[in-house]
Amino acid sequence: MSGTAFRFGAERSYPLAHAGPDPRFTESLVNSVAAVLVGYGYPRLATWQDWAALESALAAFLYNPKEQ
């Protein structure tokens, strides 16, 4: 990313440890991310499948999977 200095060797912030339900991960969060994408020219979420895919991708970025 232009203008962003990344520190090599710095500890990553994401993904977060998955410790169960996170009250910050809400429908409103997913809708806000979708609105930001639209603001950058990406298409609106047209179907519930689009919404579910965005929710899944956001969860995959934010959290480590549960231990199996």
Backbone as CSV, one residue per row, in Angstrom:
resi,resn,N_x,N_y,N_z,CA_x,CA_y,CA_z,C_x,C_y,C_z
1,MET,0.849,-1.178,0.000,0.000,0.000,0.000,0.887,1.231,0.000
2,SER,0.617,2.096,-0.884,1.399,3.309,-1.001,1.222,4.176,0.243
3,GLY,2.342,4.668,0.753,2.295,5.557,1.909,2.162,4.844,3.237
4,THR,2.127,3.549,3.233,2.012,2.785,4.474,3.322,2.066,4.735
5,ALA,3.916,2.346,5.878,5.177,1.698,6.225,4.880,0.469,7.083
6,PHE,5.273,-0.687,6.597,5.108,-1.915,7.366,6.434,-2.220,8.047
7,ARG,6.383,-2.570,9.299,7.593,-2.924,10.031,7.838,-4.408,9.874
8,PHE,8.953,-4.742,9.291,9.309,-6.149,9.162,9.658,-6.687,10.538
9,GLY,9.185,-7.882,10.824,9.437,-8.496,12.120,8.437,-8.099,13.184
10,ALA,7.510,-7.192,12.853,6.493,-6.796,13.823,5.492,-7.926,13.998
11,GLU,4.984,-8.076,15.198,4.003,-9.125,15.478,2.670,-8.762,14.826
12,ARG,2.039,-9.734,14.185,0.757,-9.516,13.528,-0.353,-9.286,14.544
13,SER,-1.326,-8.483,14.146,-2.499,-8.234,14.988,-3.647,-9.175,14.652
14,TYR,-3.671,-9.675,13.407,-4.752,-10.541,12.928,-4.174,-11.798,12.348
15,PRO,-4.852,-12.906,12.411,-6.171,-13.109,12.996,-6.101,-13.172,14.522
16,LEU,-7.230,-12.887,15.134,-7.362,-12.929,16.593,-7.602,-14.364,17.048
17,ALA,-7.250,-14.622,18.277,-7.575,-15.931,18.859,-9.093,-16.059,18.933
18,HIS,-9.600,-17.227,18.607,-11.048,-17.447,18.620,-11.427,-17.981,19.988
19,ALA,-12.111,-17.141,20.756,-12.483,-17.534,22.110,-13.996,-17.605,22.279
20,GLY,-14.696,-17.853,21.208,-16.146,-17.943,21.299,-16.801,-16.718,20.688
21,PRO,-18.088,-16.544,20.903,-18.804,-15.426,20.291,-18.179,-14.078,20.660
22,ASP,-18.109,-13.191,19.677,-17.551,-11.854,19.881,-18.686,-10.857,19.683
23,PRO,-19.060,-10.114,20.725,-20.192,-9.192,20.608,-19.948,-8.057,19.610
24,ARG,-18.694,-7.840,19.196,-18.399,-6.793,18.208,-18.726,-7.243,16.793
25,PHE,-18.783,-8.559,16.560,-19.051,-9.097,15.229,-20.555,-9.176,15.036
26,THR,-21.110,-8.123,14.480,-22.566,-7.993,14.363,-22.980,-7.824,12.908
27,GLU,-24.273,-7.895,12.675,-24.825,-7.619,11.352,-24.465,-6.194,10.934
28,SER,-24.467,-5.286,11.906,-24.120,-3.895,11.626,-22.671,-3.767,11.142
29,LEU,-21.759,-4.542,11.700,-20.363,-4.519,11.251,-20.268,-4.955,9.794
30,VAL,-20.929,-6.047,9.453,-20.894,-6.552,8.080,-21.520,-5.529,7.134
31,ASN,-22.636,-4.914,7.541,-23.268,-3.887,6.714,-22.359,-2.676,6.537
32,SER,-21.624,-2.300,7.584,-20.699,-1.171,7.494,-19.560,-1.465,6.525
33,VAL,-19.023,-2.676,6.577,-17.958,-3.069,5.649,-18.500,-3.058,4.221
34,ALA,-19.704,-3.567,4.034,-20.321,-3.556,2.708,-20.478,-2.121,2.202
35,ALA,-20.867,-1.195,3.065,-21.040,0.204,2.673,-19.702,0.829,2.266
36,VAL,-18.643,0.496,2.976,-17.322,1.005,2.614,-16.930,0.490,1.236
37,LEU,-17.174,-0.786,0.964,-16.855,-1.352,-0.344,-17.626,-0.631,-1.452
38,VAL,-18.903,-0.373,-1.220,-19.716,0.348,-2.205,-19.141,1.749,-2.420
39,GLY,-18.690,2.386,-1.348,-18.094,3.710,-1.455,-16.840,3.730,-2.316
40,TYR,-16.165,2.597,-2.409,-14.976,2.477,-3.253,-15.304,1.954,-4.645
41,GLY,-16.590,1.850,-4.950,-16.998,1.477,-6.297,-17.317,0.013,-6.516
42,TYR,-17.267,-0.801,-5.464,-17.646,-2.206,-5.609,-19.168,-2.307,-5.615
43,PRO,-19.717,-3.371,-6.222,-21.184,-3.479,-6.278,-21.799,-3.735,-4.900
44,ARG,-23.050,-3.313,-4.780,-23.806,-3.571,-3.537,-24.034,-5.072,-3.377
45,LEU,-24.274,-5.495,-2.155,-24.632,-6.891,-1.909,-26.035,-7.090,-2.471
46,ALA,-26.161,-7.974,-3.441,-27.430,-8.137,-4.142,-28.312,-9.233,-3.546
47,THR,-27.712,-10.226,-2.913,-28.474,-11.369,-2.406,-27.997,-11.731,-1.011
48,TRP,-28.744,-12.587,-0.363,-28.306,-13.053,0.952,-27.025,-13.873,0.833
49,GLN,-26.805,-14.499,-0.323,-25.569,-15.262,-0.527,-24.358,-14.324,-0.553
50,ASP,-24.521,-13.133,-1.169,-23.448,-12.133,-1.142,-23.138,-11.736,0.300
51,TRP,-24.190,-11.476,1.076,-24.019,-11.054,2.464,-23.320,-12.159,3.272
52,ALA,-23.756,-13.397,3.076,-23.154,-14.523,3.798,-21.685,-14.699,3.417
53,ALA,-21.357,-14.502,2.140,-19.971,-14.637,1.701,-19.097,-13.549,2.311
54,LEU,-19.608,-12.312,2.385,-18.842,-11.231,3.018,-18.663,-11.505,4.506
55,GLU,-19.713,-11.952,5.157,-19.625,-12.274,6.583,-18.585,-13.365,6.827
56,SER,-18.582,-14.380,5.987,-17.638,-15.484,6.121,-16.199,-15.018,5.885
57,ALA,-15.998,-14.201,4.847,-14.654,-13.699,4.546,-14.140,-12.802,5.665
58,LEU,-15.005,-11.979,6.224,-14.614,-11.100,7.324,-14.256,-11.914,8.567
59,ALA,-15.046,-12.932,8.867,-14.746,-13.799,10.006,-13.422,-14.535,9.802
60,ALA,-13.165,-14.990,8.578,-11.900,-15.697,8.286,-10.704,-14.769,8.467
61,PHE,-10.843,-13.504,8.106,-9.757,-12.542,8.299,-9.546,-12.237,9.784
62,LEU,-10.641,-12.067,10.526,-10.542,-11.630,11.912,-10.117,-12.701,12.901
63,TYR,-10.529,-13.939,12.685,-10.376,-14.970,13.714,-9.651,-16.211,13.227
64,ASN,-8.845,-16.781,14.124,-8.286,-18.113,13.887,-9.420,-19.116,13.996
65,PRO,-9.374,-20.180,13.203,-10.426,-21.206,13.345,-10.327,-21.889,14.703
66,LYS,-11.459,-22.389,15.178,-11.468,-23.147,16.432,-10.623,-24.388,16.284
67,GLU,-9.998,-24.786,17.370,-9.235,-26.031,17.384,-10.194,-27.182,17.182
68,GLN,-9.802,-28.141,16.368,-10.678,-29.286,16.084,-10.205,-30.523,16.813
